[in-house]
Structures are given as C-alpha cells and as structure tokens.
Amino acid sequence: MIGSRERRAVNRRVAAPLTRIALPIRDASELKENQVLIKITATGLAPLDQFRDRGHLNIGSRLPAVIAGDLVGTVAKNGPNATFPIGVHVFSQMLFHLPKANISDAEAALYPINAVPSAMSLFSMSGFGLPRPGPPGSEGFDYASQKVVIVVVRRIVRDDLLYMFDMITLGNLSLGASLLSNSKKWTLVCFWKILSTWLESGKIIPLKYNVIDGLDAKKVNKALDEYGQGRSAERYHVRID
C-alpha cells in the first residue's frame, strides 16, 4: 500500500543477495518535472539484472538499489508537469501507457524489454545519443543529416525500403517515414500504437514465464543466481501483493 514507508527487496551491496528493507516513499513535492511515482504490481527479471553481482550500470554508486527494469503498476503521484491520470495502469521502462488489452500485470511485464533496446541504441547517451522525436526541443534537430541513422540506410536501400517497424515513437512518425521509398507504396507500423490490437487478436503470444508471488527475496535471489551461473534462461516475474 502507498504510505510513508514501503517494504522493498533491494541490492545493498554489490555481489550480495537482495534483502528486504523499508524505504521512504517520495512525496509528490519531491517529484521533478515529468517524473511519475508508480505503485508497482509486477516486475520482470532478466539476465541483465545480474548487475546485482557484477556492478554493471554503475550500481555501486546508488545503493541501496531496486533492481529489475520491466515494471507494471498504477500511477500514484505526478510531478509538476506530468499528466498521467492517477490510478491508470502503465508499463515502465519508458513510462508507456499499458495497452487496453485483456492481459494480466504479470504478463504485461514481458513487453517493455522487447522495444527498449532499439530505442536505447538510437536515443540514449550510451547509444547514438540522438534526441527522441516528439518531446519539446526535438523539432529543430536535423535527423536527415545524421549519417548513422538516415544517410547510411538510404545509401544501402536507396529507394527500395518499403517496410518500417518503429518501436519507440508515440507521436510524430516523420523520422521513420523519411527512410522509406519516395516512389513506391510503403508500410510504416508503430509498435506502441498497434500493440493493443495485436494482443487482443492473439497475434502476439506471450512467452512462458514463472511467477514469484510477493517480495520473496530468497526466490528472487535464486532466480538471479540461476541467470548468473548460466543454468537458466527462463523468465521470472515478481507479482507484488
């Protein structure tokens, strides 16, 4: 429940098991700009979460740290410029709205990781560092002059690129459209706009996953140990009470 403090399974020291401790819940006045406080209902573990043991992503500088990046929950509080309806369901790695589809929170934790790597490659500072299309300030960026993203692709495919699968854009699709043929009929599919339809029609079938009920640090640590020792490639989702 949302309160002044909440129990969480956290990484308190690199190369140490997760432990359950109580951490304060941030007040709405502490949220910056477009930040959103989410009450987590499910989270997906992945082999990447082995940074618990290996110190990846500079985790040692921000301990205690809550691991797992594929999150599902409900919006509890908004920052000054955030406009999410309180109580709405969301995915989170990039704070996308949860598609209106008949899927459980535990299943929903499958989907963010599939799109985010492509987005991170293009738009994060660890990737190409291009500004993401859509937010204020991106309008003046000259995407067409960026050789890695635009010119090289056009040089390779020339005027023959007929199909584009956009896994990041929520609004303006002009970046993807600029890569496509100027003279032939083409198709541009926006992943986040079509996802709900695909889920409802059964065109996307969820992978099998194991459910860990509650913040059971022992079971979460066991799953992470299996990843680290190469004994398992299974997906584990923690369903939080």
N, C-alpha and C positions, 0 to 999 in steps of 0.2 A: 504494500500500500504506500501511497505517497505520504510522506511525513517529514519530520525534521532530520531523521537518520534512516538509513536503509541498509540491510544486510547484502553484501556482495562478495563474490568469490574473486579474489584479486591476486596479482603477482606482486609480492612484497620484496622479492629479491631475485635477481637473475639466477637461473639454474636451480630454483627452489620450487617445490609444489605450490599450487594455489592454496590459499587459505581463506576462510570466511571471516570478514570483519565488518563492522558498521562504519559507513562513511556518511558524511552530511549530504543532504540533497540541496542543490543550489536553489537559491531564491530567484524568483523572476527578475528581481532588480540586478542580479549578477550576470544575467544573460546579455551578450553583446549582439548588436545589430540583428543579423538574421539567424542567430542561434535559437535552437528549439530544444526543450527538455522533453525526453521521451521516456515513458514508463515501459520498460522492456517486458514483453510477454514470451518471446522466444529468441534464441540466438543460435547461429550455426557455427560449429567448429570446423576448421580446415587445417591441413598440414602447415599452412603459413603461420598458424598460432604457436608453432614451436619456437617462436622468438621468446617464449617464456623461458626456455633453456639456453638459447643461443645469443640473446642480447640484440637481435635484429631490430631495425627501425628505431634505434636509439632509446629502447625502452628503459634502460637503466637510469636515464635522466629524468624520468617522470613516474617513478614508483611512489605509492602503490598504483598499479595499472590494472584496469579491467581489460581482459583480452577478448577476442572474437570480433569480427568485423561485419558479419552478416546478421543484422538486427531487425527485429519486427516488434512493434509496440504501438502505443497510443500517445498522441501529443498531450502532455500535461501542462506545459507552460510555453509561452512565446517570448522571444526577445523583443526589443523595441520596434524592429522593422519586420518581424516575422508575422505571417498572416495565416498560419495553419489553424483550421478550426480545432478547438480543444476537444479531445476525445477521438479525433479521426485516426484511423489505422494508417501506419506508414511502414514502408521498407526503410532501412537505413544502411547505407554506406555513403550515399549521396543525397539522402533525405528525399526519396521519391514517394509520392502517394501510393499506398497499396492499391493495386487494381481491384475493381469491383468484380471479384470472381469468387466462386464457391470453393475456397481453399482455406486450410487452417493456418494459423500463425506459424506453426512448426514447419509446414510445407513452404510457406512464403519465404522462409529463411534460405531456401535454395537459390533464389533468383538473382539477388543483387550481385553476387560474385561473378556471374557469367557475363555481365555487361561492364563492370567496373574496370577490369584490366585494360580493355580497349580505351576507355576514357582516360585512365591514368597515363597510358602511353602517350596520348596526344596532349593532354591538358594539365598534367601535374609537373612540378618542378623537377621531379626525378625522371620524367619523360622528356617530351619535346618542349613542354612549358608554354604551349600556346594558350591564349585566353579562351575560355569556354564560350561558345556562341550563345548569346541570349542575355546575360547579365549586363547592367549598365556599364558603359565604358568599352564594351567589346565591338560596338558598331564601327569604330574608326580603325579597327585592326585590318590590315591588308592580307587576308588569308590567301588570295590569289598569287601573291608574290613569294609565298613560303615554299621553297623548293621541295623540302622533305615531304610535305603533305599534298601540295597541289601540283606543282610543275612536274615532279618526277612521275607521279601517277599518270598525268596526261601524256607525258612523253612515251610512257610504256604502252598505254592502251590507245593513245591517240583519240579518235572519235568513236571508239568501239565499246566503251564502258556503258552497259545497258542496265545493270542491276547494282543497287547500293543498299546496304543494310546498316542503318545508323543506330548505334547502340548507346548514344549519350544524349542527343538533342531532345528537348521537350517542347521548344517553340519554333524558332526560325530554322528552317531546313536548307537555307541557301548554301551553306558550306558543302553539304553532300551533293546538292543539285549542281554546283559548279564543276564537279568532277565528271558529270555524266555527259553523254553524247549530245552534241548540238544539232545533229541532223536525223537521229533515229529515235524511235519510241523507246523510252526507258521506264524503269520502275524503281521508286525510292520507298523503302519500308522503314518506318521509325519504330524501333523495338518497343519503347515505352508506351507508344500510342496503340500498338496492335496487341500488346501482351495480354490484356484482359480478354480480347476476342479469342486469342489462341488458347488461353486457359479454359474458357467456357466451352469451346468446341472440341477440346481434347487433343488439339494439335501439338501442344506441349505436354509431355507426360513426365511427371516428377520422378527423379531418381529415387532409389531406395535410401532411406536414412534411419538411423537409430535415435530413439528419443530418450533423453535423460530427464526425468521428472524432478523439478526443483533444483535449487542450488546445491547439488551434491558434489562438493569439491573432490571427494575421493574418486567418484566416477568420471568427473571431468579430467582429473589428473591421469587416470588410467587411459582415457581416450587419447590424450596428448602424448603419453608415453608410447602408445602404440604407433602414433604418427612418427615420433622421433626415432624409434627403433626400426622403422620400416616394416612393421608387422601388419599394418592395416592401411587401406585406402578408403575405408568406409566413412560415410558422412555421419556426424553426430550433431544432433540439435538439442539444446537445453531448453526445456519448456518451464518457464518460471511461474511459480504459484502466485 
